[in-house]
Amino acid sequence: MNKKSGNMVEMDNIQTVYENEMEIIFDAKSENEKFARVVAAAFCTRLDPTIEQITDVKTAVSEAVTNCIVHGYDNCKTYDKKIYMKFILRGSKLTCVRNDSGVGIDNIEKAMEPMYTSKPEQERSGMGFSFMEAFMDELEVVSERNKGTTVVMKKRFVD
């Protein structure tokens, strides 16, 4: 039932459904990892997330961007490589899509194993995908050698 009071209409028993999308493209520079984290956190604030939920999203986005820079683009120093991110809000679910046109992943299953790293000489922990999986509700990785990788992460914001 709608109630009118002055210039304001109050809606009883109506759930607000948020639908919104945003895309960003940025250089594959390590300092842009912080930028991506902040953008992800700001984008989902309309869902009134807890600090823990914001931290989860920021951590997962950080890992996705860092993996792209270190593994997908092999720490390229020319800075002509780009990272593409799309954030989608549908109802209470946030979807983060991270695309690159890097070297790709030969064996996704192996790459997603905890402690596995393709760069042991760089003292990498091999926990990137494990953290993404732990902090988000869903994780999907699609990759093709020399064509790039797409990481899709989803998180539902409910009490």
N, C-alpha and C positions, 0 to 999 in steps of 0.2 A: 504494500500500500504506500502511496506517495503522500507525504504531508507537506503542505506549503506553509512556511512561516516567514513573513516579510518577503524578501527577495530570494530566499534560500529554499531549495527543495530537499527534503530529507527522504532518503530511501530506506525502508525497513526490509530486512531479509534479502538484501541484494549483495552478492559477493562481487567485488571488483576483480575483473580479469585483465591482467596486464599483458599487452602484446606490444613488443617493441624489438627493433633490431638495430645493430650498429656494426659497421665494418671499419677496421683501421689497417693501414699498411705502414710499416716502419722498417728502417734499416736494421739488418741483422748485426747490431752492435750490442755488446754486453750491457752497456748502460741503459739500453731501451727495455731491458727486462723489468726494471723498476717501473717504468712508464706503463707497461702492459699490466702489471699487478694493480696499479692504482686505477687504471681505466676499468678493469674488471670489477674491482670493489665498488667504484662509483656507479657503474651501470646497474648493479643489482641492489642498490640501496632502497629503491622504491618498494622492495619486498620486505623491508624492515628486518633484515637478517640479524642474527646474533653476532657478536664479535668472533665467536668460534667459527661460524659459517663463513664470514668474510675472510678469516684467516685461512680456512680450507681452500677457498677459491683462489686467493692470492698465491698460496703455496703451489697449487696445481698449475696455475698459469705460469708462474715463475719456472717451474720444472719443464713445462712444454716449450717455452721460449728458449730457455738455456739449452735444452736438448737440441733444438733446431740450430742454434749458433755453434755449439761444440761439435755435434755429430753430423747434422745435415749439411752445414756449410763449412765444416772442418776449421772453425775459427778463422774464416776468411778475413783478411785484413784490407781487402779492396773496398769494402763497404758498398758494393753495388748489389749485394744480395738483399732481398726483401722478405719480411715475414708478414703474412696475411692473417688477420684474426677477425672473426665474426662472433658477435655475442647476440643471443636470441633469448628473449623472455616470452614464455607462453604460460599463462596461468602462474603457478608458483615454481616453474622449472626454468633454470638457466642452462643454456647450451653454449659452450665455448668451442669454436672450431678454429684450429691453428693449421695453416697451410704453408708449405715451403716448396721450393723447386730445387732442393738440394740433392744429395747423392742417393737418398732412399735407404731403406733398411732391407738387407738380404733375408734375414730370418726374424720376423716380428716376434714369434713365440720365444725365441732365445733372448732377444733384446728386452723382453718384458720380464724376464726372470730377475728376482732380487739379486743384487750384487754383480750382475753381468754388466760389463762395460766394454765398449769397442776401443777405448782409449786408456788401457791400464798404465801406460807410461806417463799419463797426465795425473795419476793418482785420483781418478774419478771413482765415486762410490758405487755407481751402478744402481742407484735407487730412484732415478727420475720417474720411470713408468710406475714403479711401486708406490711412490708418493702420490702420483696422479690418481692411481686406482684407489688408494686408501682415503684420500680426501674428497673424492667426487663419488657420486652414486653410480655412474656409468662411464666406461672408457672404451673407445674404439680407435684402433690404429689401422690405417690403410697406407701402403707404401709401394712404390715401384722404383726399381733400381734406375738411377740417373734421371728420374722424373720428379721425385719428391715424396713428401709424406704429409698425410692429413691426420691430425689428432682431434677426436671429438670427445668432449667431456661434458657430462650433464650432472646437475645438482638440483635437487628439489628442496625448496625452502618451506617447511611446515613446522608448526609447533609440536 
